[in-house]
Amino acid sequence: MGKTIISEGKTTNEAIENGLKKLNVSRNSVEVKVLENEDKRSFFSILAPRVVKVELTLKDAKEEKQTAIENKPKREIELSKEEQEKAKENIENFLKDFVKHLPEGTTYNINLSEEYINVDITNKELGYLIGYRGETLYSLQNILSAIAGKGIENKVRVLLDIEGYKKKREKTLEELAEKVAKTVIKTRKSVKLEPMQAYERKIIHSKLQQNPKVTTTSVGEEPYRRVVISLKK
């Protein structure tokens, strides 16, 4: 993490603005921690001058760059018809044997496109293949991507979903983004979300991208990287 300073003001906003002037940076370039809140004044301090202290920490240039990359739409590699069919064959050869070890009635479906291969596995008893917050699902997705790319020059991207988990998770994250954004606007304080997969962080960034009052950044290192939602300057 970068340089840290303590700034003061009569209100939280004023303290933050004073700190930004000292650092000569924008609001998006710092993380803010309120050290003394103007709302928490005791009876004995009521006659004393009101002072709010905040800690401003410059974000690493590396973190800002990673966030920019995260928000930037990926340029997909287009697969030829032959590559798509080869990738499908690779996946099918694996899944035919794999589903034999899964609960009875498990089915799968493979859909092809030039950018990626969609794989859907269905059975209500496959919660253990999803794992906590989709950790097992994403690991299996990486395995399928490696298997799909055998004998293919271009990188093959597989998008795996199990029992519609990703669609449900996307809706949950979008609702979370809106709820936290309202909290940030109301309290004027940044909120750091729990660590998430890159795919999930992108959902948060995308949902709030057009919000005129808040901005999103990503901080930390994988696998503990998380989204911070803050007020726009």
N, C-alpha and C positions, 0 to 999 in steps of 0.2 A: 504494500500500500504506500501511497505517496505522502507528501508533506501534510502535516496536521497543524491547525491553529485554533485558538479559542477566541471567539468573538462575542461582543456584548451589545445589547440594545434594550429599549423599553418594551419591545414585543419580540416574539420569536422571529417574525418576518424581518423586523429591523435588524436583529442580531445576524441573521443569515445574510441579508443584503450588505451589511458592514463587512462581513467576512469575505464575501464575494469580491467586494471592491479591493480589499487588501490583497487577495490572491490574483485579482484581475482575470477571473474566469467566469463562465456561465454556470447556472444552477445545475445543469446536467453533468458538469465536470467534477462534482463533489458529492460525498456522502455526508449527511447531516445527523448529528446526535445532539438532542437537547439535554443540556446538563442541569439547567435550572429553568423551570417552567413558570411563566407569569401567573398561572392559575393556582400555584401551590404556595401561597403566601400565608404565613401565620399571623395571628392577632397582634403579636408583638412587633411584627415588621411592617404593619400597615402604614405607618408614618414614614418609613424609610423609602428612599428613591427606588423605583421599580427597575430591576435589572434582570435581564434574561441572558443566560450564557449558553452558547452552542459550540459544538466541536465540529469543524469542517475538515474533512480529509479528502485531499485530491485523489481521484481515481487514477490507477495506473493507465498509461497510454495503451498498454497491452490489453487491458480489460475493455477499454473503449473500442479498440480495433476489433476484438473478438465479438463484441456486441453488434458492431456494424456488419460484420460478416454473417452473424447469426440472423440479422434482420434482412439481409440481402437475399432475394430469391435465387435458388440454386440453378445453375445452368445444367439442364439435364443432358446426359449423353444419349443420343438416339441410336437405338438398336435396329439393325436390319431385320427383315422377315426371317432370314435364316438364323440369325442370332437369337431372336425371340423364340423360335421353335426349338433350338438347341437348349436354351435356358429352361424352357418348359419341360423338355425331355429329362434334363438333369434333375429338376425338382420332383417330377413324377416318379422317377426311379427311386428317389430317396423316400418320398411320402408313402409310396405303396407298402414299403416295409415298415416305416415308422408308425403308421396308423394301426398296424397289427398289435402294437404294444400299448395302444390307447383304449379307453372304454369302448365297449361294443356300440356300434351305431355312429361312430365318428366319421364324418365326411369332410372332403376338402374340395375347393374349387380354385382353379388357376385362370386368371385373366391376363391377357397380353396387351402391351402397348409399347410404343417406341421408347418411352422414358423409363418405365419400370414394370415389374411383374407383380401383380396383386395376387396374394394367396390368402384364402379364407378357410379356416378350419373350424368346424362346428360340432359342438357337443356340450351340453350344459354341465357336464361333469369335469370339464377341463380347466377349472379354476387354478389348479396347481401349475398348469402350463403358462398361466398369465403371471402369477407371482405378485409380490407386493409392488403396487404402483407399476405393474407391467414389466418388472425387471427380467423375469424369465422369458416373457414374450419377446422382448427386444434382443435378448441373447440368442434365442432361436431364430429370429429374423436375420441376425448377422451370420449365423451358420447357413441358413438357406441362401443368402446372398453369395457366400463363398462357394456353395455347391452349385448354384445356378451358373456361376461364371466359369466353370471348368470347360476348357477348350474354346473359350471365347476371348477375343482380344480386348474388346471394350469391357469396362466395368459394368456389371449387372446389378441393378438396385431392386431388391425385393421388399415389398411392403406387406408385412404379415399382420393379419387380424385374427383373433380367436373369439368366437361367440359374440362378435360385435363390440368387443371391449373398447377399441380405439374411438369409435363413434360416441359411445357413452362418456368416455373420459374427456373427449374434446368438448362436449356440451358442459360437463362439470367444470372444466378449466375456463371456458368462456364466461360462465356464470360467476366463477371465482374472480376473474379479472375485473368484471363490472362491479362486483361487490366491494373489492379492495380499492378500486379507483374512487368509488363514492366515499369510502372511509378516508382516503388520502386527501380528497378535496375538502371534506368536512373538518378533519383534524389538522390539515396542512403539514402532516408529517409523512415521511417516506415509510413504506412497508416492504420488508424483505420476505419473499415467499420461501417455501421449503425447497430443497434441492430437487431439480427435475431433469429429465432427459432432454436433449436438444430439441427433439420433435415437440415436446410439451412446452418448452420455453417459447418456441416459435408461435405456438397457438396464442399464448399470452401477449407476445409482442404484436402479432397481427390483429388481435381483437382490439387493442388499445391504440393502434397506430394512428387512427383518425380522431382520437379523443383530443379535443382542443385544450384540455386542462391538465392532463398528466402525460408523463413520458416514462418509458421503460428502458432499463439497462440490465445487463447480465454481469454478475460478479462471481469471483471464486474460480477454483479449478475443478475439472471433472474428477470424480463423479458427484462433487458437492456444489457444482455451479448452480446459481439460483437467480431469479429475476427480482429486481428492485423496482417498485412503482413509486414515482415521485411527482411532485407538482412541477408543471412547466413554469419557467421564469416569467 
